[in-house]
Every structure is written in structure tokens, then in C-alpha cells.
């Protein structure tokens, strides 16, 4: 009997499920129509007991419920002779549902059983749905033995044999079905599962090959095709359809990446390639991973099922066609794969002239750089004529985020003249900054835009951004081509969603619009949701503008020394300057400042479309001191009628004519009309203003009446150089009227004490000097702010003067104060109201005390070359210090307490008599420089976990230097110390290492620095060898450059005295790197790597050699990586063996590193005899192959003649040695 095991979810599996054969589209359509008709209200034609024929079988109706729409039937028999092809209706098919027309209606019946005698005499093939397994028991009970059985697979299942299968997924997952004894499945036909999210699948679990028949609904043939599955292999209904479920791709021949479809019928794929992928890369798409192709079920239009496409600007699309094996409908099998290169967080893409860039480049006046991921595009004489390009959204310059455009040097241009598309000049999806040189140097960017007719009349913005700040000279010229006519797009010069700002003295935005044909509207500056501001800059918009400046939701602000000129010759439904929901605020300073608007009315225009006034806003505010020029007697007034649903709006117009087309305002100054002597009561100071601010060459006239131009010049004056003005007179000089003053130079001429009283003001810079005769200077002000203050006599008078006292009192705030070259200065004082961020005092040789206790906000302090009596400094109040520099200190300066300076990042100490320096609380220290400090014995930097740069020079007594194990050091300079060892932390990523003239016996470069180090200096130490293998250096000094003093390495080797009074020095530890050796009075044995001297006196003269460190040096030639060594020998006297009969080599034999050639162990690195055993002078302590020979080693026989040259006595010998070594190395190469 048929066995059915319940599914894992515990649900019954005996109910029919809505699965039918999906072999043909027509059968599915008929079933759907039958469902609709069964559900529709109608007269009932089907009755219980009636029979009908469907799919080769005869069914009897057993349930008919029109109200509940339940219709069920059971198999009652079969049709003896079928008509039609066997693949269509000519098969006996059993499923869980069946549709049939009865009378004039279609019904969908659930199949609930098979009568016991339904298949009497049947000898054909019954095709049963796998989902109809609940009917199998009844069906097989009725089937004669002569009948055969085929399985229509409409479920995901695993066939375990011809007798059984298991459902593997979906609602019936886990159900196991076994056929009755003697029954086998004659054929497996792959069908279509209608259960959502589940495919029909046949998995071969039989242990042998399994034949499965399949056909695709997209095939031109109804023929069933055979697929033979190996054991463990499966076939999925998705694989016989012309839809990709997976494929792979490779970039530039690299590793393969797999892609899976999101759904079985997906035809279009988009693949995002990783950021950094070359924007012109070759991408190969391979379909062989798709099982349908691998199994021969589907065929592709590509040769070898692969295609290669080249990216353009980081994008490309490749297309192809899939068809079922044997052919299919081509239109249904087309697919495409689109590739795009992802944006990088570190380098956003910028399109320039249609070409995408995602890395720095420079060409043809265009330079791209990045700062924190934001691109900066520098234009210097650039000419960009091409807009568009893949991904650029048709702009000449495009980026999806923030963009900074730096304009410098020669004028740059962008031309947009494209009749094929609606194109623009600049697009930034974020903030756009267009910046020129400061101060302006004549550099500029000119944009020429020609609009053409386009079919969709799409609006375009020449410059488009989220927000824009323009601090440069930018011009945009708009015009229309002859083909524009009435099909030209609405065109805006600059449009932003948020704010637009034009600012900066000397910067200007110039907009022109020419419309020679009947085109559509031009607009100037347009902010959709923000404000438009002009500050200390110029804006000009002239020509055929319907509106020149718009802020639809925000304000329009014209402030400072600004000039705004609007001449809109085509003003239409809106005002030339328009802020319908905000305010127009005008607050000008400077006689040259102005705000002029003219909205000309075209003679042939419809008056109903014209704006009622040039300037329109919800509110208009004119600052005090402004007056209108045109129209005469103008005022701010409200329009008599609301405008286009914006409600009441204000304008600037004459009272009798609120529709006056023009408005113009400028500033009037408080100084205008006053006497010069009343404005500047001190004649000496007034003369300075007369000459330098007004540019007058005639004699000063106190009765001169200040004109508007004079008042403007006074307000515009930014710098004064004052001489011969009494110090006390500055407070009443009228200096405060110079509102634009930025820099002042004052030379004091007072005799004795000078009280420099300055009015309240804010300056960028103040430079003060004193002539001879000035004894003391006090600077006083009720409120003085200055970026930089310099008190420097030499710079102004060329004299060190006689100023002995300098003090600052009142309320002052300086960014920096520099006191220099006051050679007579003895006292420097700061009052409680003085705040200084950066204090520099230098070359004041009599200054013995500096009190900074009142400067609590001090961040940087630099004191240099002060008096001999300057021996202490109290910094307990200066807890904000980040940088401290004390240089050229006297030896009496022995202690420095920095315990309270926990924010200190940089420390420089020069000179002094420090014996100790406690930096345990300076965890933030990044840079340390100690120059001199000869008494300093140790330096503990273990608390400096952020330390990156260290400089220690001339600390001759320094014997200990300790770093934190995680210090990210990039630079070390240690020279002239007593250090014998220097442990560099593994965390270091050094680029520069200078350790010349110390006592180092070993130098190990950490692994992390071997790839980053570019400069190395290590002469004048006691190094025997140095491993620089694999390192690429830009510069390397292992001997001193220039002069006769080469400062070679001077290590000490241990020499073992033998019984015959000879001395043996083991060089096996350095043998691999030896380039050349001069053994002095000894002889070198290459086999044993030992130098043997006849006696201790000869050994005491030492020997010399060169050592190849293995470094590659770009600058310095072949010899730059050679260590020159002038070695001395410490002779250990011979000792008789302690044990009678011992090894002849014991005690006095050759000792050293490694194992002896006869099994004896070597001693310490220095070749000591502690526990070492060798075999006399022939022992090879390093275990090296005795056949290795240093081809160019200079050797002498032990019994040979004495070398008639004294070694290492004078510097000339060292020079000769180096020359010889170089010659030998070149010969070797």
C-alpha cells in the first residue's frame, strides 16, 4: 500500500493543494477563468452525481455548495480513447484540482478521491502530480498491474528511489511518500510549483543516475527533453526558464565574484563595484555559473557564455539573450547587467568635461585634490567645453556631494553649447564653495551658456547646488541660439535649495542675459528655501531677466561695502528683486556702496504679466543712514493690491506712484559735512589721515569739510603708519572713526615714559617700536582686540633703543604678542585684564624675569635669549598651555615644573642645567625637543603615548632614554649623548631616524618602520653590524659627510689570547655582511671567520672592515648603505684549563656565537669564555660553510710578514680605507 508520513510541521497532507500543471500558458489561463466563473453569481448547473471528463479522466461530482463555492469531485473512470497529442490533452493526468465546463459555466473542483473501480482495464500511463500524494493510495488501489505511473514534479522533492520521494521545502516539507510494492515511477517530469516562494525541484538521492524530463513554457517546442542527473545533483524549474538566477564577473582579469538574482524572473541586474575600481576597467561577465547553462538546459547569445565590457566613467551595461535549449522566444529571454563603481568616502567622484575622476589628478589647468573626502577643484587657465558624460547628469563639472572650486592664476572658462541635450555648467549635490585668491589677484571664472530648443522644454540651472558661497570673480553670460524660439528651457544662472552668498572685498558676480529670439525666461540668483546675501562684494545682473534675484522662502540681504546693480529688461510676473515670503534688508557701509534696481517694461509685453514694482518683498528694511536716490522722494510702501496669491507685499516707490519701476539707494555717512579738525582733533594724527587715508599731498587743513567721498575713504582705510604722534594723544585722536582700520604701525618718539593710550578698537595687527630716549612704555586701552601685536625696535627704527620697562594694562585680547630685540628691557608686565593666546619674547638680554601668572588663557609660550638671571619660570597658572619653548637658557636654569601643564603637546628646551625632567603628567605630548641640557642623565617618556617626534642633542650625560611601548613615533633625532642602547617601540612608523655620535652598540629598526623609514643617520657609534635588508631609503649616512673626520663605528671586539700568546678575534657574527676587511697586524681566515694576531700588542692596534647593511639608497650611490668600522680589541689573557686533561681548546679556544665545528658551544656575543668550548683556532663558531669565502678580504698568513702600516692612527688612514672599500665593492659588482 502507499505510505505517507506526515510533514514536519504536523499538518495533514491528505488535503488537495492548488497545484496544476503549468506546462502551457493557455491551460493556466483557462483554469483562472474557471475560478472566476465559479465564484460569480449564477444558476447552478453542476449537481452531485453528475459526471464530466477532464484531462483523460472521468469525474463524479460529490460536493456542490453554491453559497460556499465549494465544489469537489472524485475520479470515477477514464476515457478509453484519447484525442490530441499526448503532450497536450492526450494524457491521463491526476492532480489535486481539475477545471471543466459544465453547461454554460466553468467550475474548479477539488479532487478528493479515486473510486476503487475507476481504472478497471486501464493499461496506459497515469501522470500524477507530486502534490497529489494524498490520492496515491486510492489511485494505486484501482490501477491494474499493467498500468504504468509517471510523476509530474510540482514540489521541491528528493527522489530516494523509483519507489519513494521526500518533499524538501514549502508547506509539505518533510513529507515522505513511498509507492506500493511492485510499483515504480516510470518517469519524472519537472513541472511548475504554484506555491509562492517555492520552486519545483528534483534532487537525485538514489545513488545512481536519474532521468528527468523537462520542458520550458518559453520554448517554441512542446517536446519533453531529457536531463540525466548524477547522484546528488538536482534540477530546479528556474533553470529551464530564460532568466538568470546567478552569474559571475571579474574586473581586469581579477578574482571572480558571484551574483545571485533577487527573484527567479529577474532580467535586469545592477552591480556596484567597490570604490577604487579603475573607472575604465574591463569587466568580464561569465554565465557558466548559472546551472541552467552548465547543465545544457538553457543557451545564451554570448560566445562561450561570456562577454567583456569596458567601463566608461565607472559605468557600463552589457546585454544578452537566454533561450531554452532547442530555441525559444527571444524577446522573453533578454537580460542586462549594469555596472557602476561605488563612491568612496575618502574621495568623492568629480566629473570634469564629461570624464569621471575619483583620485587626485592635474592636467590642462585643472587640478583635483581632496581634504577629508571633500573634493577641491583648482582652475588655473582651464578651458572646459564638454558637458555630459555617463553619470554626470549633463553638467560640465559635477559631484554628488560638497565641492570647493578654487580659482587662481590665469582666467578659466566653461562653455556649454549643446543642442543635443539640456546641459549645465556646475552641479554640487551638497555645498558649493567657489573661492578666489585672497587678496583678489585678477583670477576669474567665466561661464558661457547657450540654450537651444529641446523637445521637453526642461528647466535648467547653469550652476546648481544645495547651497552656494561665492568668494571669487564669477561671470555667467546667458544667450539663446537661433533654434531656441519657443522651445528653449527656463534657464536660471544660479539656483540653490538653500542659501546663496556672494561675499568678499574685491569679489564680484556678473550675470548677463541676451535674448535675440522669442525664447523663454531667464532668471539670475534663485534660492528655493533659503536666503540670498551680498556682503562686501559686487553683484550685477543685466539683460533679459524676468527676475534677477529671488528668495522664495527666505530673505535677501545686501550689507557692508556692497554694490548691487540690477537692470532687468524683461521683468515679467515677478519683481526684479523678489522675496515674497521674507524680507529685503539693505544695510550698506562705504560711499561706493549702492543698491540699484531697474525693471524695464518691454513695449510689446502683456501688461497683465508685468510685475507692479522692481523691488518686492513681504518686508523691506533700510538701515539708518541710507537714503533713496530714485524715484524721488521714495519710501517703503505696501502695494495697493495683493500679488498673485502672495498677499500684501512692500516695495520702494514714490508715494504718488507705488508702481514705479526703479529703486536705488546708497549710504550717507555721519562724517559727511563735518570739519576735518572736529573729526580728528589731534593735528599730528589728522595729518596722517589726510595723507594716508585721503591721499592728499597738500598741507593739512583742519577746516576742510568732509565730503561723501572723503567719508568713504576714511571708512575704507585699512592701514596707517603713525610717527611723531604723542603716545598720550592716541586716545583723543579720533582713530575710532577709521571703522575699516585693520593694521596700525606706531613709532614712539616720546622722551622718558610713554603712555600709549589706544581707543577701543579691533585690529588684525599692531606693530609698535620706540626711538632712543624712550625709557618705559605702557600700552593701555579700554578695549583693544588684535590678532597680532609686535613690539620690535629693530624692525621700525633700526635701534635697540633704551626701553627698560614694557607693560600692558586695561582690557586687551591678543591672538599673539611678539616682543623682540629690546636689548635694554628689564621688566615685562601684564595686567589682570590682558588676555594673550600666544606670547613670544626673544633677544632681550637684560630681561631676567617674565611674569605670566595673569595670562591664564595662554596657549603658546616661547622665550629665547633672555638674561643670565632668567633662572626660573612659574607656570602654575597657565594650565591651558599647549606649546612651551624655552631656548638659549643659562646654566643656572636647573628646574622646571610642568606638572600642571596636562594639555601640553609641544615642548622645546634649549640649554639650561637640568639634571632631571619630570614629564609623567604630559600624556598629550606629541613633540619634544631638547638641545643641550648637558647635565640631564635620564629621560623617561613612558607616559607619552601620543609622542610622534623626539629631538635630543648635546645631552652628553644622558645614559637612559625610555619610550612608551605604544608611542606612534615618526621622527627620532638623538645625537651627542652617552646612550649605549636605544629601544625603539614596535608601534613606531618612522620616516626619519638620526642617531649619530652616540655610544650605541646595537640598533634594531622595528618591523613597522622598515617600510616607512626614508632617512637614516647612524655614524659615530659602536655598531658592529646593522641590518637594513629589504629597506628602501631616500638618504643614508653611516659615515660623516665631508671633511677628514668620517666618524666610523668604533666597536670593541673581544680577543682570546691563546697559549702561544697569539690572539684570536671571532668575526662569525658579522661574516655574512663583510664587504672588505683590513686585519691590521693580524691575518684573517675566511674559513673560520677569525682574525689572528701574533701577540696582544698587535691586537691592541685593532683592525678595520666594511659591512653591507643590505639597504637600497636612492640618493647616495652604491656606498651609502656600507657601514665603515674601525674596531679595537679587548684582549682576554690566556688561562690554563681548570681540569687536567681537558679539551685543548678549552678556555683559550675560539669562542663566540653558535656552535663550534666540533660540537662545542660558543660563548657570548663578545666571544667570552664563559662555558664556551671550541677546538682551537680552527673552530667555526657560527656554523658557517667553511667554503664561503669573502672574495675581496685582505688576508695574511699567521707566519707572514708584519704589515708595515699603522692602522687607524690618523684620519688619513680612514679615508684610504673607505676608498679601498669602495673600489673593492665596485670590482665585486
URUR-V545481 format. One line per field, one symbol per residue. phi: phi as a letter, one per 40 degrees, with the letter a starting at -180 (. if undefined). burial: + if it has 9 or more other C-alpha atoms within 8 Angstrom, else -. A space follows every 50 residues. Layout:
phi = ???
burial = ???
//
This chain:
phi = .cbbbccccgccbcccbcbbcbcbcccccccccccccccccaccbcbdgc babafgbbbbcbbabcccfbbbabcbiacdbcbgcccbccacbbbcbaba cbgbbbbbbccbabcdbcbdgcbcbcbbcccccccccccccccccccbbb bccbbcabccacbaabcbagcbdgcbbbccdgbbccabbcbbcccdgbbc abbcbcgacbcbcaacccccbcccbcbcccdgcbbbdcccccbcbaabab bfgcccbcbbccacbcbbbbbcccdgcdcbccbbbbccccdccdcgcbbb cccffaabbccbfgbabbbabbbcdghaccccbcaabbbbccccccaccb cbfgbcbbadaaafgbbbbbbfgccbbcbbgcbbbbbghdgcfgbcbaac bcabbcbagcdbbbbbabccacbbcbbbcbcbbbbbcbcdbgcabbbbbb cbcbccfccabcbbacaabbbacbbbbbabccccfcbccdbbcbbbcbcb bbahdgcabbbbbbbcbccccbbccbbcbbbbbbbfabbbbbhcccacbb bcbbbbbbbgcbbbbbbccbdbcbccbbbcbbbbbbacbgcccabbbbbc bdccccdcccccacbbacabbbcdgcbcbaccgcacacdcbcbfgcgcbb abacdcacbccbaabacbccccgccdcccbccdccccccdccccgcbccc bcccccccccccccccdbabbbbgbddccccbcgdccccccbbbbbbcbc cgcbbcbbccabbcabbbabcdhccabbcbacabbacbbbbacdcbbgbc fbcbbbbbbgbbabcabbbafccbcbbbbbccccbbcbbbbafbcbcbab bbccccccbbbbbafcccccbaacbccbccdbbbbbbfcccccbbacbcc ccccbbbbbbggbcbaacbcbccccbbbbbbgfccccaabbccccbcbbb bbbgccccbabbbccbcccbabbbagbccbaaccccccbcbbbbbcgbbc cabbccdccccbcbbbbacgbbccaacbdgcbbcaabbbccggcccfccb cbbcbcccccgcbbbcbccbccbcbabbcgcbbbbccbfbbbbcaccccc cgababbccgcbbcbigccccbccbbcbbcccdcbcccbdgcddccgccc bicgbccbgcccccdcgcccgcbbagcccbccgcccccbcdbccbbcdbc ccccbcbgcbcccccdccccccccccccc
burial = -+++-+++----+--+--+++++---++--+-+++-++-------+-+-- -+++++++++++++----+++++++++++--+------++++++++++++ ++--++++++++++++-+++-+--++++++++++++++++-+++--++++ ++++++++++-+++++++++-+++++++++----+++++++++++--+++ ++++++--+++++++++++---------++++-+++++++++++++++++ +---------+--+-++-+---+---+-++++++++++++-+++--++++ -+--++++++++++++++-++++++-++++--++++++++++-+--++++ ++++-+++-+----++++++--++++++++++++++++++-+++++++++ +++++++++-++++++-++--++++++++++++++++--+--++++++++ ++++--+--++++++++++++++++++++++--++-++++++++++++++ ++++-++++++++++-+-++++++++++++++++++++++++++++++++ +++++++++++++++++++++++++++++++++++++++++-++++++++ +--------++-++++++++--+--+-++++-+++++++--+---+-+++ +++++--+-++++++++++--+-++++-+++++-++++++++++------ -+--++-+-+++++++++-+-+--+++++++++++--+++++++++++++ --++++++++--+++++++++-++++++++++++++++++++++-++--+ +++++++++++++++++++++++++++++++--+++++++++++++++++ +++++++++++++++++++++--+++++++++++++++++-++++--+++ +++++++++++++++++-++++++++++++++++++++++++++++++++ ++++++++++++++++++++++++++++++++-+++++++++++++++++ +++--+-+++-+++++++++++++++-+--++++++++++-----+++++ ++++++++--++++++++++--++++++++++++++++++++++++-+++ ++++++++++++++-+---++++++++++++--+----------++++++ +++++++--+++++--+++--++++++-+++++--+---+--+++--+-- ------++--+-+++-++--++-++----
//
